[in-house]
Amino acid sequence: MQPRFHIVMFHPEIPHNTGAAGRLALATGSRLHLIKPLGFSLDEKHVRRTGLDYWAKVDLHVWDSLEELKQAAAPGAQFWYLSTKAPRSHWDAVFHAGDYLVFGPESRGLPESMLREHADTALTIPMPGEGARSLNLSTAVAVVLYEGTAPDRHLTKPPRPSREKEI
């Protein structure tokens, strides 16, 4: 089965966020990609605890570099780069099944050089409230991942019954 989306965590640092992203991947039929270096061991109890009994079922791939992942991706695969520093909202993007959603490390986000190189596919999650620099990484993954599945809602829920009376 082809994954609905590819969640890419570039140099993740916090095992709880990776475990939560793994659960999100499993819940949405997506694949989780981790780009080394990781700030923790995948054997750590924190990853397994957050992923609960789902962790063994997660479609997980670990890569030495983002370039290695890109070379393995299908030709023409769409990569989206999520950052608080990007000017374009994720609401403006048109997501398709099979897209790659790239998230940076918790402490610093994606490198600015990467965002400049991919400026036309760099996205942010708008935060109109004051006082927050960013969302928790696993929360950001959930927001964008479920936004990406929104056009497919009619495929996962039965249509509403008609309210018209039969004549």
Solvent accessible surface area in square Angstrom, and as a share of the most:
residue,aa,sasa,rsa
1,M,208,0.93
2,Q,157,0.70
3,P,10,0.06
4,R,67,0.25
5,F,2,0.01
6,H,14,0.06
7,I,0,0.00
8,V,0,0.00
9,M,1,0.00
10,F,21,0.09
11,H,41,0.18
12,P,1,0.01
13,E,50,0.22
14,I,75,0.38
15,P,20,0.12
16,H,90,0.40
17,N,8,0.04
18,T,0,0.00
19,G,0,0.00
20,A,26,0.20
21,A,0,0.00
22,G,0,0.00
23,R,90,0.33
24,L,30,0.15
25,A,0,0.00
26,L,60,0.30
27,A,77,0.60
28,T,15,0.09
29,G,25,0.24
30,S,5,0.03
31,R,57,0.21
32,L,0,0.00
33,H,4,0.02
34,L,0,0.00
35,I,1,0.00
36,K,88,0.37
37,P,91,0.57
38,L,41,0.20
39,G,55,0.52
40,F,21,0.09
41,S,55,0.35
42,L,45,0.22
43,D,110,0.57
44,E,57,0.25
45,K,116,0.49
46,H,60,0.27
47,V,0,0.00
48,R,116,0.42
49,R,131,0.48
50,T,31,0.18
51,G,0,0.00
52,L,93,0.46
53,D,111,0.58
54,Y,84,0.32
55,W,33,0.12
56,A,102,0.79
57,K,140,0.59
58,V,14,0.08
59,D,54,0.28
60,L,54,0.27
61,H,68,0.30
62,V,56,0.32
63,W,42,0.15
64,D,97,0.50
65,S,44,0.29
66,L,12,0.06
67,E,103,0.46
68,E,68,0.30
69,L,2,0.01
70,K,50,0.21
71,Q,153,0.68
72,A,68,0.52
73,A,15,0.12
74,A,69,0.53
75,P,138,0.87
76,G,84,0.81
77,A,34,0.26
78,Q,62,0.27
79,F,21,0.09
80,W,16,0.06
81,Y,2,0.01
82,L,11,0.06
83,S,13,0.09
84,T,76,0.44
85,K,99,0.42
86,A,8,0.06
87,P,127,0.80
88,R,82,0.30
89,S,19,0.12
90,H,1,0.01
91,W,156,0.55
92,D,91,0.47
93,A,13,0.10
94,V,104,0.60
95,F,16,0.07
96,H,116,0.52
97,A,79,0.61
98,G,26,0.25
99,D,7,0.03
100,Y,13,0.05
101,L,0,0.00
102,V,0,0.00
103,F,4,0.02
104,G,7,0.06
105,P,4,0.03
106,E,48,0.22
107,S,87,0.56
108,R,143,0.52
109,G,25,0.24
110,L,1,0.01
111,P,55,0.34
112,E,98,0.44
113,S,67,0.43
114,M,25,0.11
115,L,15,0.08
116,R,166,0.61
117,E,130,0.59
118,H,37,0.17
119,A,63,0.49
120,D,109,0.57
121,T,23,0.13
122,A,3,0.02
123,L,0,0.00
124,T,21,0.12
125,I,25,0.13
126,P,45,0.28
127,M,59,0.27
128,P,132,0.83
129,G,57,0.55
130,E,175,0.78
131,G,88,0.85
132,A,63,0.49
133,R,217,0.79
134,S,59,0.38
135,L,67,0.33
136,N,82,0.42
137,L,19,0.10
138,S,17,0.11
139,T,61,0.35
140,A,14,0.11
141,V,0,0.00
142,A,27,0.21
143,V,53,0.31
144,V,0,0.00
145,L,0,0.00
146,Y,105,0.40
147,E,60,0.27
148,G,4,0.04
149,T,14,0.08
150,A,25,0.19
151,P,85,0.54
152,D,37,0.19
153,R,144,0.53
154,H,134,0.60
155,L,124,0.62
156,T,87,0.51
157,K,133,0.56
158,P,117,0.74
159,P,122,0.77
160,R,212,0.78
161,P,116,0.73
162,S,88,0.56
163,R,228,0.83
164,E,148,0.66
165,K,182,0.77
166,E,175,0.78
167,I,217,1.10
